Amino acid sequence: MSDPIFPKPAAEVVTTLADIFRHQGQTEVVEILENAHAWFDNTDYDNWNGGTYIWALRLEVPVPLFAPVEMRLPKIEKEITDRLKYFSQLDSSHFLKEATISPITTGAAVVGQRIAPADSEVRRLWPDKRFRLFLSHVSKHKVAVSKLKDELELFGISAFVAHEAIKPSLEWLKEIELALRSMHALVALITPDFHASVWTDQEIGWAFGRGVLVVPVRLGVDPYGFAGKVQGISGDLEKPKTLAESVFETLLSNPQTHGEVRRAFVTALCGSSSYPQSIMLRDYIPEIADFTDEEKTAMREACEKNDQVSNAYKVPETIYKAFGKPKKPAKAPPQSDDVPF
């Protein structure tokens, strides 16, 4: 007898849950769900009434997210468990009984059947607090892709550009594999010569195997294979700024990548190195409804500490209008000149 399978993939259930909590304004729970490694655990079987499989939703989250909520875990787990009933209605022979949250163990963590890289490896390859995007492309277009990479950086998106080589070195292949193992999403730049590459189809296959978001970009030809089933975007490599905006907006609108790209956006704004960058990011602030309190505070502080933010046209005004001005510390009472004897 084969092992039982829950009617819905864990990733789909978690994405739906995150969307429900996002609309309810529970950003803390959304953070956990969006960053969790999730799977269903068959914990029991009840023979009554034709038989029912009992399931638990297991959520493993990174320690930096787990530690601040550890004391509130019972409440958060109950809130998630209460909403699992909607998915139990899909099939009377399957019942989701509970949700549990635990920290991802230090070092390498198992994701599906692949080994996720250790934090030290990730930090070596990707800048901290950036969205990790793999750009799958043909080397013929590497100059245009490098310009796209620079434009994406303004949004807080760090793009890994794996230039195709005829005989890449073993070390370079290891770097590409590390990027594929640790990326948050993959953008496939589908040019007419994309399918002729030795590597590009494998990169897309790797992304689908990991369950990360794949965004096909139509550049003169329609996506094919598994990528053809995904809603892609149209673009032009000769217009990297416009294409970068489309990629950012796509990542921001997708529940699977929304949380990570939002955090990267805040990092980019707070660390902005130019007025044009600050002004460009300014216009997205009213469109993002689920900034955390910590992120709001960071953006308010950037209005005081980063002159590329504070002096950029209408950037502080937009931030203060959205989140309010920071509270000024109360003034100390005036000291009396009277000297007691």
N, C-alpha and C positions, 0 to 999 in steps of 0.2 A: 504493500500500500504506500503510495507517495505521500510526502509530507503535505499537510494542509497549507493553503495559501489564503490570506485575507483578501476579500473581493476588491479592495482598492490598494494601490501602492502606498507605502508609508509616506513617501515624499509628497504625493498628491493630497493626502489627508492633512499633513502638517502645513502645507501651503494654504489650504482652505481655512484651517484653524487660525493661522497667522492673519489672514485677511479678516476673519470675524473679529478677532481681538483688536486689529488695527482700527476698524470702524467703531469699536467701542472705546477707543482711546487708551487701551491698556498696552502702552509701549513697552513696558518691562517684559511682559509675556511674549510680545511680538519678537523682541530681541532674542529671547531664548529659542523660540520656534524657528526663526530664520537662520540661526547659527547651529542648530542641533544636527547631529548625526542620528537619524531616526530609523527604527525598524520595529516590526511586529514580533512579539514573542508569544508563542502558543503555550499558555501556562496550565491549561486543564481541558478536560472534555467531559461533557454531561450527556449521558445516554438518554435522558428523558425527552419525550416528544420528537423522536426521530434523530436526536443527537445534536449537540451544540458545541462548537469549539470556543473556548474562552481565551481571549487575547489581552495582552498588555502592550501599550505603546511605550517603547523605551526611547528616551531622549538623552543623548550624551552631548554636553556642551563644553566649550573651552573654559578652563579654570577662571580666567578674568571675568567671565560672565556668571559662572557658578558661584564664586565666593561671595559677591555682594548680596545674593538672594538666598544664601544657604539657610538663614534663620526663618525665611518665609516660604520655604519649599512646600510644606504641607498645604498651605493655602493656594499656591500656584498650581500644584499638582491636582488639587481638587477642582480648581476652575477649569483646567484642561479636561479632566475626567468627566466633569458634568456635561461637556459638549461632545464627548465621544458617542453619546447615545444617538446622535444624528446619523452616524456612520454605521451603527449597529442595525439600523433599520433597513440597510441595503439587502441583508440576507439573514433570515431567521436562524440559520444554522451557524452564524458567527456572532459573537458578542464581545464588544470591547469593554473590558471591565475596569481598567485603570491606566493611568499614565504615570511614569516615573521619570525623574530627572537625576542625572548623575554627572560627575565631571569626567571629561576625557582624560585618560591616564597620561602621565608625563611621557614624553618621547614619542615614538611612532604610535599612531592610532589606526585601528582597522576601519576602513571605509569600504563597505561591500566586501569584495574579495581582494581589494588592493590595499597596500599599506600607505597610509598618509604620511607625508614627510614630517620629521621632527621640526619643532619651532626654530631651531638654530639653522636648519636648511632653508626654511621659508624666509627668514630674516636676511640670509645671505643673498637670496635671489630677488626678493621683492622689497621695495621701500616700505617702511612701517606705516600703518594706517591708510594704505591706499587700496583701491579696488584692483584685484589681480586679473588682468584680461590677457588671454592668449590670442594673438592675431595670426590666423592661419592664412598663408598667402604663398604665391609663387615668387621666387627671388627676382625674376625679371622686373617686378614692380617695387623693389625694395626702397628706392628713393622716395616714391610717393607714399609708401607705407610708413617710412620714417617720419615724414611730415605729419601723417595722421597720428602717429604715436605722440609727437610733440603737442598736438592740439588736444589729445585726450588727457595729457598730463595736467592741463589747466583745470580739468574737472576733478582731479584727484584720482584719475585712472592710470595705473601703471601698466603699460602694454608690453608684453614679451613678444619680440619680433624674431622669429626663428628663420633666418635667411637660409633658403634651401642651398645645399651644396651637393656636388656630384658624389664626393666621397668624404662626408663629414667625419671628423675625428670621433673616437670613442668618447672622449671627455665632453665634446659638444653634444653628442647624443644623450649623454647622461643629464646635461643641463636642460635639454628639451623635455626629457622625460620628467624631470623634477618640476618643470613649469606646468606640464600637463597634470601632474599629480596634485598640484597646489593651487591651480587657477580657480577663480570664482566663476568665470564664464569664458566662452570661446566665441570670437567673431570670425566667421569664415568669409573672406573676401573673394567671392565667386566670379573670377574673370574667365574669359573663354578658354584659357589654358590651364585652369585650376585642376581639372580632372586628370591632366597629363602628368601632374607632379607625382613623384614617388611617395611623398610624405603627407600631403594635405588631407587625403581621404582617411588616412590612418589617424591623423590628429582629430578629425571630426568623430571618428569611431570611438576614440579614447574618451572624448567628452561625453558622448551618449552613454558609454559604459559606466562612467562615473556618476551620471545623472545630473551633470551641471548644465546650465542653460547654453544653448547653441543659437547664435544669431547669424543667419545667412544674410549677406549683403549682395544684392543683385548688381553686378557690374558688367552689364552687357550680355548676361546669360542667366537663366533661371536656375535655382538650386535643384539638386537631383538627389536620389537615394533617400536616406533618412532625413537629410537636411531639407529635402523637398517637401516634407510634411510639416515643417516649422514655418510659422509666419515670419517672413524676412522683411528687410527694408531695402529700398532702392538707394543708390548712391553714385558718387563720381569721385574717383581718386584724384582728379584734378581740382577738386574742391574739398580739401581736407578739413577745413573749419566747419563747413556745413555737414559733412559726413560725421565728424566727431560729435556734433550736437545731436544728430539723429541716433548715434550709438548710445550716448549718455541718456537721452530721453527714453530709449527702449529699455535700457537696463533699469532705469528709475521706475518705469511703469510696470515692470514684471515683479510679482510678489517674491519670486525665488531670489532675485538679486537686489531688491529695493533697499533692504536694510544695510547691506554692505556698501552699496554705492552712495547711500545717504550719508553714512559716516565718513566716507572718503570725500564727499562734497564739502562737509563741514571742515575737514582737515585742510582742503585746498583753499577754502575761503579764509580761514583763520591764518593760514600761512601765505596768503597771496603776496606775490612779489611785484605786482604792477597794478595801476589804476584800471587799465582795460580788463584785466582778469577779474578784479573785484566787481566791476560794473557788469560784466557778462554773467557772473554767478548771482549777482543781486536779483536778476529778473526771475530766477527759479525759486527764490525763497518763499514767496506767497503760494507756490504750487505744491509745496511739500508740507503736509499737514501733521506729520507724526514725529517732528523733532523731539528728542528727549530733553528733559530739563538740563542735563549736563551739556548737551549740544547748544541749547539756547544760551546758556551762560557763557560758553566758549566764544560764541559769535558776538555777544555783547562785549566781552572782554577784548576781543579783537578790535572793536571800535575805539578802544582806548590805548591798546598796546602796539597795534600795527598801523603805521601812518599810510600804508597803501590801501588800507580799509577805511580808516577814519577820514581821510581826505578825498576818497573816491566819490564821485558825484552820486548823491542820494543813497549811498550804501548804508551809512549809519541810520538815516531816516527810515529806510525800509526795514532794517533789523529791529529798531525800536518800535516801529508801528506794529510789527508782527509779534514781538515778544515783550515789549515794555522796556523802559529804561532801567538800568541797574540801580538798586537801592543804595543811596549814599549812607555811609555810617553816621550814626547819631553823633552830634557835636557834644563834646564834654562840657559840663556846666562850668560857667566862669568861676575862676578862683577869687576868693575874697582877699582884699589887701589887709584885712584886719589880722594882726598878730596876737594870738592869745598869750596872756601872761599867767 
